[in-house]
Amino acid sequence: MSKITKIVLSGGPSGGKSKALRMLKSELEELGFTVYPITECATAVLESGFDRSRPVYEFQKAIATLQLERECEYENMVTDSSNVVIICDRGLMDCRVYLGDEDFALIKKELGLSDIDLRDRYDAVFHLDSTSTDSNVKYKNSENRIEARDVARDINEVSLRAWCGNPHYRFIPVKPTFDEKFALLLREVKAFLGIPKPLEIERKFLIKYPDIKHMMTLPCSKSEIEQTYLYNENGRYRLRKRGENGDFIYIKTEKRKISETVREEIETRLSRGEYDNQMMSGAVIGSIKKDRYCVMYNGTYYEIDIFPFWKKQAYLEVELLDENDEIKLPDFVELIREVTYEPEYKNISLCMKIPDED
């Protein structure tokens, strides 16, 4: 994880993002973090006197410009010794929710940013599901929130799709009370920040080659991944290049095994130059390429890896908050078997020997 951690609270109208932002700030500051909140920029733009009758594109461009300014302002304030979390009430990718393909392409061009820049500049995204999705919960309008319930439900769904592909994307469902919803959000955020320890709790399943066309009709995004395993005097580490269409993010990962399902994991975001230097700083053990499909389905974020050397099977991985959490696989995949405990199916093992297809 980078020194400055950036988190987005996303979701449709009436999901509780603004309230959750204030409560998260208080909770994290008590844990010793320096927290910079970026409140919803749409509200700030409207309160500045923006005429709402102007084209939607102009409104979204004003929001994105202000969002960038605020993020850069906080980033420039950080000192080397700071333990900083920036929490955003919506992020740059949320402009995709309100724009057609043509206007979205134009705003990316004017900002000089790609999909990867908009989505993966944030270390984690937490989707707070809109109350419009649950008929048992009251949906509230406000002065600036004018959408009817059915419109808010549609916005919520498009938002869910827009952020798919972020390396750490989590769904926070509607609960009977906001306190219950916030408790789940806080648990997820603390786990992401490594409180009390930065653990990766993961289960891995071998599945039959999935129906990719069907997956792409769901909230789903494809990323190209190349990961290289290296060894130096400090031990083994992994470098990952992840992105699409020539735009990538770079991540260094160091892991320490605690059990077959639990690992202590330290992630560091790298620049392209830092990535190249790290690639030369250790002895290469092996490298592997794959296409990763990130699918949000029934509130769970699944990662499905397609490898060029397999034509009949693939991996499905899911991260958990607790190793005893119940797992329900999506109904669009066909399970072969769980391979969490089979070392020959670890990615580093695949660099050296590829098991025959089941």
C-alpha positions in Angstrom: 0.0 0.0 0.0 1.3 3.5 -0.8 2.2 5.9 2.0 -0.7 8.1 1.1 -3.7 5.8 1.1 -6.7 7.0 -1.0 -10.1 5.5 -0.3 -13.4 6.2 -2.2 -16.9 5.8 -0.8 -19.1 5.3 -3.8 -22.6 4.2 -4.5 -26.0 5.5 -5.5 -28.0 8.3 -3.8 -28.9 7.8 -0.2 -26.3 5.2 0.6 -25.0 7.1 3.6 -21.6 8.2 2.1 -21.5 11.7 3.7 -22.3 10.4 7.1 -19.9 7.5 6.8 -17.1 9.9 5.8 -17.5 11.9 9.0 -17.7 8.8 11.1 -14.7 7.1 9.4 -12.6 10.2 9.9 -13.3 10.2 13.6 -12.6 6.4 14.0 -9.4 6.4 12.0 -8.0 9.5 13.8 -8.5 7.7 17.1 -6.3 4.9 15.7 -3.5 7.4 14.9 -4.1 8.2 11.3 -4.1 11.6 9.7 -7.3 11.8 7.7 -8.1 14.3 4.9 -11.8 14.1 3.9 -12.9 15.2 0.5 -16.6 15.9 0.7 -18.9 15.4 -2.3 -17.7 17.8 -5.0 -21.1 17.8 -6.7 -22.5 19.6 -3.7 -19.6 22.1 -3.5 -20.0 22.9 -7.2 -23.8 23.5 -6.8 -23.2 25.6 -3.7 -20.7 27.7 -5.7 -23.6 28.9 -7.9 -23.3 26.5 -10.8 -26.5 26.6 -13.0 -27.9 23.1 -12.9 -29.7 23.8 -16.3 -26.3 23.7 -18.0 -25.3 20.5 -19.9 -24.5 17.5 -17.8 -21.0 17.3 -19.3 -20.1 20.7 -18.0 -21.3 19.8 -14.6 -19.3 16.6 -14.5 -16.2 18.3 -15.8 -16.5 21.0 -13.0 -16.9 18.2 -10.4 -13.9 16.2 -11.8 -11.7 19.3 -11.9 -12.5 20.2 -8.3 -11.9 16.6 -7.2 -8.4 16.6 -8.8 -7.5 19.9 -7.3 -8.5 18.7 -3.8 -6.7 15.4 -4.1 -3.5 17.2 -5.3 -3.7 19.8 -2.6 -3.8 17.1 0.1 -1.1 15.0 -1.5 1.2 18.0 -1.6 0.6 18.6 2.1 1.9 15.2 3.2 5.3 14.9 4.9 7.5 11.8 4.8 6.5 10.9 8.4 2.8 11.2 7.9 0.5 8.2 8.1 -2.2 9.6 5.9 -5.6 8.5 4.6 -7.5 10.5 2.1 -11.2 9.6 2.1 -13.3 10.7 -0.9 -17.1 11.0 -0.9 -17.2 9.7 -4.5 -14.2 9.6 -6.8 -13.2 10.6 -10.4 -14.7 7.4 -11.9 -18.1 8.4 -10.7 -18.4 10.9 -13.5 -18.8 7.8 -15.7 -22.2 7.2 -14.1 -23.7 10.3 -15.5 -22.1 10.5 -18.9 -22.6 8.7 -22.2 -19.7 7.1 -24.0 -18.9 10.1 -26.1 -18.9 12.6 -23.3 -17.0 10.3 -21.1 -14.3 9.9 -23.7 -14.2 13.7 -24.1 -13.8 14.3 -20.4 -11.0 11.8 -20.2 -9.2 13.5 -23.1 -9.6 17.0 -21.6 -8.3 15.8 -18.2 -5.5 13.8 -19.8 -6.6 10.6 -17.9 -7.4 7.0 -18.8 -9.8 4.6 -17.2 -7.0 3.2 -15.2 -6.0 6.7 -14.0 -9.6 7.5 -13.0 -10.3 4.1 -11.3 -7.0 2.8 -9.9 -5.5 6.0 -8.6 -7.5 5.0 -5.5 -6.2 2.1 -3.3 -9.7 0.9 -2.4 -13.3 1.6 -3.2 -16.2 0.8 -0.9 -19.7 0.8 -2.6 -22.3 1.8 -0.1 -25.5 0.4 -1.5 -28.3 2.9 -2.0 -31.4 2.5 0.2 -33.3 2.8 -3.1 -32.5 -0.9 -3.7 -34.4 -2.1 -0.5 -38.1 -1.6 -0.4 -38.1 -2.2 3.4 -35.8 0.8 4.0 -36.9 4.4 3.6 -35.3 6.3 0.7 -34.7 10.0 1.5 -34.5 12.9 -0.8 -32.7 16.2 0.0 -32.2 19.6 -1.4 -29.4 18.4 -3.8 -30.7 14.8 -4.1 -33.6 15.1 -6.4 -33.7 11.6 -8.0 -36.8 9.5 -7.7 -36.3 6.0 -6.2 -36.2 4.2 -9.5 -33.7 6.6 -10.9 -31.5 6.3 -7.8 -31.6 2.5 -8.2 -30.4 2.8 -11.8 -27.6 5.2 -10.7 -26.6 2.8 -8.0 -26.3 -0.1 -10.5 -24.2 2.0 -13.0 -21.9 3.1 -10.2 -21.4 -0.5 -9.2 -20.3 -1.3 -12.7 -18.1 1.7 -13.1 -15.7 0.8 -10.3 -15.3 -2.9 -11.2 -11.6 -3.6 -11.8 -10.3 -1.6 -8.8 -7.8 -3.9 -7.0 -9.7 -3.6 -3.7 -13.4 -3.2 -4.3 -16.0 -4.0 -1.6 -19.8 -4.0 -1.4 -21.5 -2.7 1.7 -25.1 -3.7 1.6 -28.2 -1.9 3.0 -28.8 -2.9 6.6 -31.9 -2.3 8.9 -30.0 0.5 10.6 -27.1 2.7 9.5 -25.1 1.8 12.5 -25.1 -1.8 11.3 -24.0 -0.7 7.9 -21.3 1.5 9.2 -20.0 -1.3 11.5 -19.5 -3.5 8.4 -17.8 -0.6 6.5 -15.5 0.1 9.4 -14.5 -3.6 9.6 -13.7 -3.7 5.9 -11.7 -0.4 6.0 -9.7 -1.5 9.1 -8.9 -4.9 7.4 -7.8 -3.1 4.3 -5.6 -0.7 6.3 -4.0 -3.7 8.0 -5.5 -3.2 11.5 -4.4 -5.0 13.5 -2.2 -6.7 10.8 -2.1 -6.5 7.0 -3.6 -9.9 6.3 -4.6 -11.5 3.0 -7.2 -14.2 3.6 -7.9 -15.9 0.3 -9.5 -19.0 -1.1 -8.8 -20.3 -4.6 -10.9 -22.6 -6.8 -10.3 -24.3 -10.0 -13.3 -23.8 -12.3 -14.2 -24.8 -15.8 -13.4 -22.2 -18.5 -16.1 -19.5 -17.9 -18.5 -17.9 -20.3 -16.7 -14.5 -20.7 -19.5 -13.0 -22.8 -21.9 -13.6 -20.0 -19.6 -12.3 -17.3 -19.2 -9.0 -19.3 -23.0 -8.5 -19.0 -22.5 -8.3 -15.2 -20.6 -5.6 -13.2 -17.3 -6.9 -14.6 -14.0 -5.5 -15.8 -11.0 -7.1 -17.5 -7.4 -6.3 -16.6 -4.1 -7.6 -18.1 -1.7 -8.7 -15.5 2.0 -9.6 -15.6 3.6 -10.6 -12.3 7.2 -11.5 -11.7 8.6 -13.2 -8.7 12.1 -12.2 -7.5 14.5 -12.9 -4.7 17.1 -10.6 -3.0 18.9 -10.4 0.3 15.7 -9.5 2.0 13.8 -12.5 0.7 11.2 -13.1 -2.0 8.8 -10.5 -3.4 6.4 -10.0 -6.3 6.1 -7.2 -8.8 2.8 -6.8 -10.6 2.0 -4.7 -13.7 -1.8 -4.4 -14.0 -4.0 -2.5 -16.5 -5.3 -2.4 -20.0 -4.7 -0.7 -23.4 -1.1 0.2 -22.5 -2.1 2.0 -19.2 -0.8 0.2 -16.1 -0.3 0.5 -12.3 2.7 -1.1 -10.6 2.6 -2.9 -7.3 5.3 -4.5 -5.1 4.0 -7.2 -2.8 5.8 -8.9 0.1 4.0 -11.8 1.9 4.6 -13.9 5.0 2.7 -17.2 5.3 0.6 -17.6 8.5 -1.5 -20.5 7.3 -2.7 -22.0 3.9 -5.5 -19.4 3.7 -3.9 -16.5 5.7 -0.9 -14.4 4.8 0.6 -11.2 6.1 0.7 -8.9 3.1 2.5 -5.6 2.5 1.7 -3.8 -0.8 3.5 -0.8 -2.1 2.4 1.3 -5.2 5.3 2.0 -7.5 6.0 4.4 -10.3 7.1 3.0 -13.6 10.7 4.0 -12.9 10.5 2.4 -9.4 9.1 -0.8 -11.0 11.9 -1.0 -13.5 14.5 -0.5 -10.8 12.9 -3.2 -8.6 12.9 -5.5 -11.6 16.7 -5.2 -11.7 17.3 -5.4 -8.0 16.7 -9.1 -7.5 17.1 -12.5 -9.1 14.1 -13.5 -11.2 12.4 -16.7 -10.1 9.7 -16.6 -12.8 7.1 -14.6 -14.5 3.5 -15.2 -15.5 0.8 -13.4 -17.6 -3.0 -13.7 -17.2 -6.2 -11.8 -17.9 -8.2 -11.1 -14.7 -11.9 -10.6 -14.8 -13.2 -8.8 -11.6 -16.9 -9.5 -11.1 -19.1 -8.0 -8.4 -21.9 -10.6 -8.0 -24.5 -10.7 -5.2 -22.3 -8.4 -3.0 -19.1 -10.4 -3.4 -16.0 -9.4 -5.4 -14.7 -12.4 -7.4 -11.5 -12.5 -9.4 -11.4 -14.9 -12.2 -8.0 -15.5 -13.9 -7.7 -16.8 -17.4 -4.2 -18.1 -18.4 -2.9 -18.5 -21.9 -1.8 -22.1 -21.3 -5.2 -23.4 -20.3 -8.2 -23.8 -22.6 -10.6 -25.7 -20.4 -10.1 -24.3 -16.9 -9.4 -21.1 -14.9 -9.0 -19.8 -11.4 -11.6 -18.1 -9.2 -10.2 -16.3 -6.1 -12.1 -14.6 -3.4 -10.7 -12.6 -0.4 -12.4 -12.9 3.0 -12.5 -10.9 6.2 -12.2 -14.1 8.2 -10.9 -17.5 7.2 -14.1 -19.1 8.6 -16.4 -17.0 6.4 -18.9 -18.9 4.4 -18.3 -18.9 0.6 -21.0 -19.1 -2.0 -19.6 -19.4 -5.5 -21.5 -17.6 -8.3 -24.0 -19.7 -10.2 -22.4 -18.7 -13.6 -19.2 -20.8 -12.8 -18.8 -24.6 -12.7 -16.6 -25.8 -9.9 -13.9 -28.4 -10.5 -12.4 -28.3 -7.0 -10.9 -26.0 -4.4 -7.1 -25.7 -4.8 -6.3 -23.4 -1.9 -4.3 -26.1 -0.2 -2.5 -27.4 -3.4 0.9 -25.7 -3.7 1.3 -26.6 -7.4 -1.6 -24.3 -8.2 0.0 -21.2 -6.7 1.0 -18.6 -9.3 4.7 -18.8 -8.5 4.5 -22.6 -9.0 2.8 -22.1 -12.4 5.9 -20.0 -13.5 7.9 -23.2 -13.3 5.6 -26.1 -14.0 2.0 -26.0 -15.4 -0.3 -28.8 -14.2 -2.2 -30.7 -16.8 -5.8 -29.6 -17.2 -8.3 -31.6 -15.2 
